[in-house]
């Protein structure tokens, strides 16, 4: 069954356009799907509900670091043949750091010393 759709066109500031296109590209979505998601989130409170066991973490970083991260994700996406998202990358780093810290704590406990 074909969906009923209608075109929406609006003039917006160049800076906002660039920001939207960059976010849309980062999300790996078509512009149509990305704008539909944005508008749905705004008007209907979104279609994706956060699970009770999930928490949101947000932070700012320097522009230079963000650009380096973006380039790294692009390289990794090309290398692996699949899109590597910011979320996937950051969660992987956090998981790796936690695993290392917990392994060090276990090793300290096995050696009879305490980290505190």
Secondary structure as UniProt FT lines:
FT   HELIX           14..27
FT   HELIX           31..44
FT   TURN            52..53
FT   HELIX           63..80
FT   HELIX           86..110
FT   TURN            111..112
//
